[in-house]
Every structure is written in structure tokens, then in C-alpha cells.
């Protein structure tokens, strides 16, 4: 993981130690996007899919923590910084999805 002027930057290789967590989150986002497409919340299909994907990110992260802890015990504590940043991004995405209707997304003009 390299530090940049913007805070941090990581590559797929940095996610190798927490691969199970990453895979569960991405799978949860895909399932959430499909749910947003099947059960649209907004008039635009992209907004609905993004909403479903973003909303499912933090719950997928929580499930991924359990899977990662079971799959490779000790890997979460050995990679605290990456897990903490992953949690922050997941929480922010889910919170923004919940706030989307208050920002005027999905309004029909």
C-alpha cells in the first residue's frame, strides 16, 4: 500500500491477505445491484442499480469479516489498516445510498 498526497492508494495485490473479505463484498455488491435492477427504487435503472450495490456494501462487509476470520484466523488483525479503510469506504457508500433520496436523486422532472 502506497501513501499518496490524497491519503492512500492500494492495488489488488494489497487485498491478497484479505481476499475472502474482498470477494464477499464484491459478490454482495453484485447481488445488491441485481436487486436494484429487479426492484427499482428510482426511475433511472443506473441509479437503482447503484443504490442497491452501495446499500449492500456495508452488510456484505460485515458478512465478509466473519468469512475472513473463519477462513484465515489472524489475517484481520495483521491487516488492520486495510480492513479499517475498507470498513470506512463500505460504511460511507451505504450511508450515501440511504441519503440519496434526500439529495434529490430519482426525482422525476
N, CA and C atoms as an extended XYZ file, in Angstrom:
327
Properties=species:S:1:pos:R:3:atomname:S:1:resname:S:1:resid:I:1 pbc="F F F"
N         0.860       -1.164        0.000 N   UNK     1
C         0.000        0.000        0.000 CA  UNK     1
C         0.908        1.229        0.000 C   UNK     1
N         0.704        2.095       -0.969 N   UNK     2
C         1.496        3.309       -1.084 CA  UNK     2
C         0.699        4.490       -0.576 C   UNK     2
N         1.379        5.375        0.096 N   UNK     3
C         0.756        6.615        0.529 CA  UNK     3
C         0.844        7.628       -0.609 C   UNK     3
N        -0.207        8.387       -0.820 N   UNK     4
C        -0.234        9.420       -1.844 CA  UNK     4
C        -0.629       10.737       -1.186 C   UNK     4
N        -0.541       11.847       -1.912 N   UNK     5
C        -0.982       13.125       -1.331 CA  UNK     5
C        -2.467       13.119       -0.968 C   UNK     5
N        -3.246       12.198       -1.552 N   UNK     6
C        -4.679       12.135       -1.269 CA  UNK     6
C        -4.997       11.211       -0.097 C   UNK     6
N        -4.012       10.633        0.534 N   UNK     7
C        -4.266        9.777        1.689 CA  UNK     7
C        -3.734        8.375        1.507 C   UNK     7
N        -4.282        7.616        0.556 N   UNK     8
C        -3.804        6.264        0.350 CA  UNK     8
C        -4.169        5.785       -1.040 C   UNK     8
N        -3.458        4.793       -1.462 N   UNK     9
C        -3.722        4.147       -2.740 CA  UNK     9
C        -3.367        2.680       -2.549 C   UNK     9
N        -4.180        1.798       -3.068 N   UNK    10
C        -3.864        0.381       -2.934 CA  UNK    10
C        -4.103       -0.323       -4.259 C   UNK    10
N        -3.516       -1.477       -4.370 N   UNK    11
C        -3.658       -2.272       -5.580 CA  UNK    11
C        -4.340       -3.592       -5.214 C   UNK    11
N        -4.641       -4.386       -6.230 N   UNK    12
C        -5.250       -5.693       -5.969 CA  UNK    12
C        -4.315       -6.578       -5.163 C   UNK    12
N        -3.010       -6.389       -5.335 N   UNK    13
C        -2.049       -7.189       -4.570 CA  UNK    13
C        -2.146       -6.888       -3.073 C   UNK    13
N        -2.492       -5.653       -2.724 N   UNK    14
C        -2.650       -5.303       -1.312 CA  UNK    14
C        -3.849       -5.994       -0.681 C   UNK    14
N        -4.814       -6.378       -1.509 N   UNK    15
C        -6.005       -7.049       -0.993 CA  UNK    15
C        -5.813       -8.562       -0.856 C   UNK    15
N        -4.683       -9.083       -1.305 N   UNK    16
C        -4.438      -10.527       -1.250 CA  UNK    16
C        -4.595      -11.106        0.160 C   UNK    16
N        -4.060      -10.482        1.201 N   UNK    17
C        -4.208      -11.067        2.541 CA  UNK    17
C        -5.657      -11.104        3.043 C   UNK    17
N        -6.519      -10.249        2.487 N   UNK    18
C        -7.924      -10.248        2.902 CA  UNK    18
C        -8.812      -10.557        1.697 C   UNK    18
N        -8.382      -11.513        0.904 N   UNK    19
C        -9.081      -11.863       -0.339 CA  UNK    19
C       -10.520      -12.312       -0.082 C   UNK    19
N       -10.760      -13.129        0.918 N   UNK    20
C       -12.128      -13.613        1.182 CA  UNK    20
C       -13.061      -12.439        1.485 C   UNK    20
N       -12.601      -11.496        2.275 N   UNK    21
C       -13.395      -10.308        2.591 CA  UNK    21
C       -13.717       -9.534        1.319 C   UNK    21
N       -12.726       -9.343        0.469 N   UNK    22
C       -12.921       -8.608       -0.780 CA  UNK    22
C       -13.920       -9.298       -1.693 C   UNK    22
N       -13.795      -10.614       -1.810 N   UNK    23
C       -14.685      -11.369       -2.695 CA  UNK    23
C       -16.127      -11.318       -2.187 C   UNK    23
N       -16.316      -11.440       -0.885 N   UNK    24
C       -17.671      -11.390       -0.325 CA  UNK    24
C       -18.291      -10.017       -0.549 C   UNK    24
N       -17.518       -8.949       -0.398 N   UNK    25
C       -18.049       -7.596       -0.607 CA  UNK    25
C       -18.428       -7.395       -2.075 C   UNK    25
N       -17.566       -7.807       -2.984 N   UNK    26
C       -17.875       -7.637       -4.410 CA  UNK    26
C       -19.100       -8.475       -4.791 C   UNK    26
N       -19.180       -9.697       -4.280 N   UNK    27
C       -20.352      -10.541       -4.557 CA  UNK    27
C       -21.621       -9.908       -3.993 C   UNK    27
N       -21.533       -9.337       -2.793 N   UNK    28
C       -22.685       -8.661       -2.202 CA  UNK    28
C       -23.106       -7.448       -3.008 C   UNK    28
N       -22.126       -6.719       -3.548 N   UNK    29
C       -22.453       -5.562       -4.375 CA  UNK    29
C       -23.138       -5.985       -5.671 C   UNK    29
N       -22.683       -7.074       -6.269 N   UNK    30
C       -23.318       -7.561       -7.499 CA  UNK    30
C       -24.755       -7.993       -7.213 C   UNK    30
N       -24.950       -8.709       -6.119 N   UNK    31
C       -26.300       -9.132       -5.734 CA  UNK    31
C       -27.177       -7.911       -5.454 C   UNK    31
N       -26.625       -6.909       -4.762 N   UNK    32
C       -27.370       -5.682       -4.491 CA  UNK    32
C       -27.724       -4.930       -5.765 C   UNK    32
N       -26.802       -4.890       -6.719 N   UNK    33
C       -27.075       -4.223       -7.998 CA  UNK    33
C       -28.184       -4.944       -8.749 C   UNK    33
N       -28.138       -6.267       -8.750 N   UNK    34
C       -29.205       -7.028       -9.403 CA  UNK    34
C       -30.545       -6.800       -8.712 C   UNK    34
N       -30.515       -6.711       -7.386 N   UNK    35
C       -31.741       -6.406       -6.645 CA  UNK    35
C       -32.278       -5.027       -6.998 C   UNK    35
N       -31.378       -4.066       -7.162 N   UNK    36
C       -31.803       -2.724       -7.562 CA  UNK    36
C       -32.381       -2.687       -8.966 C   UNK    36
N       -31.898       -3.571       -9.810 N   UNK    37
C       -32.415       -3.640      -11.179 CA  UNK    37
C       -33.771       -4.324      -11.222 C   UNK    37
N       -33.923       -5.412      -10.436 N   UNK    38
C       -35.192       -6.162      -10.412 CA  UNK    38
C       -36.277       -5.380       -9.676 C   UNK    38
N       -35.904       -4.736       -8.570 N   UNK    39
C       -36.848       -3.949       -7.776 CA  UNK    39
C       -36.380       -2.497       -7.757 C   UNK    39
N       -36.635       -1.756       -8.835 N   UNK    40
C       -36.090       -0.392       -8.929 CA  UNK    40
C       -36.669        0.544       -7.874 C   UNK    40
N       -35.795        1.326       -7.304 N   UNK    41
C       -36.174        2.327       -6.299 CA  UNK    41
C       -36.299        3.703       -6.938 C   UNK    41
N       -35.606        3.886       -8.073 N   UNK    42
C       -35.556        5.167       -8.763 CA  UNK    42
C       -35.995        4.974      -10.203 C   UNK    42
N       -36.418        6.048      -10.891 N   UNK    43
C       -36.849        5.917      -12.284 CA  UNK    43
C       -35.730        5.472      -13.229 C   UNK    43
N       -34.505        5.886      -12.954 N   UNK    44
C       -33.379        5.536      -13.802 CA  UNK    44
C       -32.783        4.197      -13.363 C   UNK    44
N       -32.547        3.304      -14.313 N   UNK    45
C       -32.039        1.968      -13.979 CA  UNK    45
C       -30.653        2.033      -13.348 C   UNK    45
N       -29.796        2.960      -13.805 N   UNK    46
C       -28.452        3.047      -13.246 CA  UNK    46
C       -28.489        3.469      -11.778 C   UNK    46
N       -29.307        4.459      -11.471 N   UNK    47
C       -29.423        4.905      -10.075 CA  UNK    47
C       -29.935        3.780       -9.189 C   UNK    47
N       -30.891        3.025       -9.679 N   UNK    48
C       -31.436        1.911       -8.896 CA  UNK    48
C       -30.386        0.833       -8.659 C   UNK    48
N       -29.608        0.523       -9.698 N   UNK    49
C       -28.565       -0.482       -9.539 CA  UNK    49
C       -27.455        0.017       -8.615 C   UNK    49
N       -27.074        1.290       -8.760 N   UNK    50
C       -26.045        1.843       -7.891 CA  UNK    50
C       -26.531        1.852       -6.445 C   UNK    50
N       -27.780        2.239       -6.259 N   UNK    51
C       -28.359        2.271       -4.921 CA  UNK    51
C       -28.298        0.885       -4.276 C   UNK    51
N       -28.726       -0.138       -5.005 N   UNK    52
C       -28.703       -1.498       -4.471 CA  UNK    52
C       -27.296       -1.961       -4.153 C   UNK    52
N       -26.375       -1.650       -5.029 N   UNK    53
C       -24.982       -2.042       -4.822 CA  UNK    53
C       -24.372       -1.327       -3.616 C   UNK    53
N       -24.563       -0.026       -3.552 N   UNK    54
C       -23.992        0.750       -2.450 CA  UNK    54
C       -24.633        0.387       -1.118 C   UNK    54
N       -25.931        0.190       -1.137 N   UNK    55
C       -26.630       -0.149        0.105 CA  UNK    55
C       -26.158       -1.493        0.664 C   UNK    55
N       -25.849       -2.423       -0.207 N   UNK    56
C       -25.437       -3.755        0.243 CA  UNK    56
C       -23.960       -3.836        0.610 C   UNK    56
N       -23.195       -2.773        0.409 N   UNK    57
C       -21.756       -2.830        0.649 CA  UNK    57
C       -21.415       -3.066        2.116 C   UNK    57
N       -21.985       -2.305        3.031 N   UNK    58
C       -21.617       -2.486        4.441 CA  UNK    58
C       -22.118       -3.813        5.018 C   UNK    58
N       -23.366       -4.215        4.742 N   UNK    59
C       -23.761       -5.549        5.225 CA  UNK    59
C       -22.882       -6.665        4.656 C   UNK    59
N       -22.471       -6.524        3.402 N   UNK    60
C       -21.566       -7.509        2.805 CA  UNK    60
C       -20.210       -7.492        3.499 C   UNK    60
N       -19.774       -6.305        3.891 N   UNK    61
C       -18.509       -6.185        4.620 CA  UNK    61
C       -18.580       -6.930        5.949 C   UNK    61
N       -19.685       -6.786        6.649 N   UNK    62
C       -19.839       -7.462        7.941 CA  UNK    62
C       -19.821       -8.979        7.756 C   UNK    62
N       -20.536       -9.469        6.739 N   UNK    63
C       -20.517      -10.906        6.447 CA  UNK    63
C       -19.106      -11.330        6.039 C   UNK    63
N       -18.442      -10.497        5.239 N   UNK    64
C       -17.080      -10.788        4.813 CA  UNK    64
C       -16.100      -10.866        5.967 C   UNK    64
N       -16.300      -10.049        6.995 N   UNK    65
C       -15.448      -10.138        8.183 CA  UNK    65
C       -15.539      -11.518        8.817 C   UNK    65
N       -16.757      -12.028        8.939 N   UNK    66
C       -16.935      -13.355        9.527 CA  UNK    66
C       -16.299      -14.437        8.659 C   UNK    66
N       -16.478      -14.323        7.349 N   UNK    67
C       -15.889      -15.306        6.432 CA  UNK    67
C       -14.365      -15.243        6.502 C   UNK    67
N       -13.808      -14.046        6.498 N   UNK    68
C       -12.350      -13.885        6.556 CA  UNK    68
C       -11.791      -14.413        7.870 C   UNK    68
N       -12.449      -14.118        8.973 N   UNK    69
C       -11.987      -14.592       10.274 CA  UNK    69
C       -12.020      -16.117       10.353 C   UNK    69
N       -13.013      -16.714        9.731 N   UNK    70
C       -13.119      -18.175        9.732 CA  UNK    70
C       -12.107      -18.797        8.770 C   UNK    70
N       -11.928      -18.163        7.603 N   UNK    71
C       -11.048      -18.694        6.562 CA  UNK    71
C        -9.573      -18.597        6.949 C   UNK    71
N        -9.153      -17.430        7.429 N   UNK    72
C        -7.754      -17.207        7.804 CA  UNK    72
C        -7.697      -16.476        9.134 C   UNK    72
N        -7.759      -17.197       10.238 N   UNK    73
C        -7.702      -16.543       11.551 CA  UNK    73
C        -6.420      -15.713       11.698 C   UNK    73
N        -6.570      -14.522       12.224 N   UNK    74
C        -5.437      -13.640       12.445 CA  UNK    74
C        -5.144      -12.698       11.293 C   UNK    74
N        -5.739      -12.937       10.137 N   UNK    75
C        -5.448      -12.077        8.988 CA  UNK    75
C        -6.068      -10.689        9.146 C   UNK    75
N        -7.165      -10.590        9.864 N   UNK    76
C        -7.791       -9.278       10.072 CA  UNK    76
C        -6.925       -8.395       10.964 C   UNK    76
N        -6.413       -8.959       12.050 N   UNK    77
C        -5.574       -8.159       12.945 CA  UNK    77
C        -4.218       -7.861       12.322 C   UNK    77
N        -3.748       -8.724       11.425 N   UNK    78
C        -2.467       -8.480       10.765 CA  UNK    78
C        -2.580       -7.391        9.692 C   UNK    78
N        -3.790       -7.111        9.244 N   UNK    79
C        -4.018       -6.117        8.192 CA  UNK    79
C        -5.014       -5.058        8.656 C   UNK    79
N        -4.824       -4.562        9.857 N   UNK    80
C        -5.768       -3.623       10.475 CA  UNK    80
C        -6.021       -2.383        9.631 C   UNK    80
N        -4.969       -1.805        9.064 N   UNK    81
C        -5.121       -0.554        8.322 CA  UNK    81
C        -6.007       -0.769        7.102 C   UNK    81
N        -5.750       -1.831        6.356 N   UNK    82
C        -6.542       -2.101        5.150 CA  UNK    82
C        -7.988       -2.418        5.518 C   UNK    82
N        -8.194       -3.198        6.559 N   UNK    83
C        -9.555       -3.549        6.987 CA  UNK    83
C       -10.302       -2.309        7.466 C   UNK    83
N        -9.617       -1.450        8.203 N   UNK    84
C       -10.251       -0.222        8.703 CA  UNK    84
C       -10.656        0.697        7.551 C   UNK    84
N        -9.794        0.834        6.554 N   UNK    85
C       -10.117        1.675        5.400 CA  UNK    85
C       -11.233        1.064        4.563 C   UNK    85
N       -11.211       -0.241        4.449 N   UNK    86
C       -12.265       -0.961        3.738 CA  UNK    86
C       -13.600       -0.715        4.447 C   UNK    86
N       -13.597       -0.777        5.780 N   UNK    87
C       -14.815       -0.547        6.567 CA  UNK    87
C       -15.315        0.881        6.380 C   UNK    87
N       -14.410        1.840        6.358 N   UNK    88
C       -14.800        3.233        6.187 CA  UNK    88
C       -15.460        3.453        4.831 C   UNK    88
N       -14.865        2.931        3.776 N   UNK    89
C       -15.435        3.082        2.440 CA  UNK    89
C       -16.785        2.385        2.347 C   UNK    89
N       -16.897        1.184        2.920 N   UNK    90
C       -18.159        0.440        2.893 CA  UNK    90
C       -19.253        1.195        3.643 C   UNK    90
N       -18.920        1.737        4.800 N   UNK    91
C       -19.905        2.486        5.584 CA  UNK    91
C       -20.337        3.759        4.861 C   UNK    91
N       -19.384        4.455        4.264 N   UNK    92
C       -19.715        5.685        3.541 CA  UNK    92
C       -20.615        5.405        2.341 C   UNK    92
N       -20.324        4.343        1.610 N   UNK    93
C       -21.164        4.011        0.457 CA  UNK    93
C       -22.591        3.696        0.887 C   UNK    93
N       -22.735        2.891        1.941 N   UNK    94
C       -24.079        2.541        2.402 CA  UNK    94
C       -24.816        3.757        2.947 C   UNK    94
N       -24.110        4.624        3.666 N   UNK    95
C       -24.747        5.840        4.194 CA  UNK    95
C       -25.174        6.774        3.070 C   UNK    95
N       -24.340        6.902        2.051 N   UNK    96
C       -24.710        7.761        0.937 CA  UNK    96
C       -25.927        7.201        0.210 C   UNK    96
N       -25.993        5.881        0.072 N   UNK    97
C       -27.157        5.266       -0.576 CA  UNK    97
C       -28.426        5.571        0.209 C   UNK    97
N       -28.345        5.492        1.526 N   UNK    98
C       -29.519        5.792        2.346 CA  UNK    98
C       -29.923        7.262        2.233 C   UNK    98
N       -28.936        8.131        1.983 N   UNK    99
C       -29.222        9.562        1.892 CA  UNK    99
C       -29.590       10.017        0.476 C   UNK    99
N       -29.475        9.143       -0.514 N   UNK   100
C       -29.748        9.532       -1.907 CA  UNK   100
C       -31.099       10.218       -2.101 C   UNK   100
N       -32.183        9.711       -1.540 N   UNK   101
C       -33.463       10.393       -1.760 CA  UNK   101
C       -33.483       11.826       -1.211 C   UNK   101
N       -32.707       12.090       -0.187 N   UNK   102
C       -32.676       13.431        0.390 CA  UNK   102
C       -31.839       14.407       -0.431 C   UNK   102
N       -31.009       13.875       -1.323 N   UNK   103
C       -30.189       14.714       -2.204 CA  UNK   103
C       -30.860       14.942       -3.555 C   UNK   103
N       -32.073       14.462       -3.709 N   UNK   104
C       -32.810       14.716       -4.932 CA  UNK   104
C       -32.612       13.699       -6.028 C   UNK   104
N       -31.958       12.589       -5.744 N   UNK   105
C       -31.798       11.562       -6.759 CA  UNK   105
C       -33.130       10.866       -6.990 C   UNK   105
N       -33.395       10.534       -8.219 N   UNK   106
C       -34.600        9.783       -8.536 CA  UNK   106
C       -35.836       10.617       -8.710 C   UNK   106
N       -35.716       11.927       -8.675 N   UNK   107
C       -36.895       12.768       -8.860 CA  UNK   107
C       -37.249       12.844      -10.324 C   UNK   107
N       -38.498       12.739      -10.615 N   UNK   108
C       -38.975       12.855      -11.984 CA  UNK   108
C       -39.247       14.321      -12.268 C   UNK   108
N       -38.674       14.820      -13.361 N   UNK   109
C       -38.845       16.248      -13.667 CA  UNK   109
C       -39.979       16.455      -14.650 C   UNK   109
